[in-house]
Amino acid sequence: MIERVRHAHVTADETMPVIRRTRPGIPERWVLPGGGVEAGDESREAALRECDLGTGRDRC
């Protein structure tokens, strides 16, 4: 089983980073950034990395 993480974070300006998910044949939806935990990762670090990758931000 692959461990997965999601990152919910409210910023100082009271916004929350989300990603618009689009796939052919499936209605678009907004999701929290997330992804897989790599070997040796702590869940918190993996969640922050996946948020950065998903949103293009530096340290969500």
Buried (B, 14 or more C-beta within 10 A) or exposed (E): EEEEBEBEBEEEEEEEBBBEEEEEEEEEEEEBBBBEBEEEBEEEEBBBBBBBBBBEEEEB
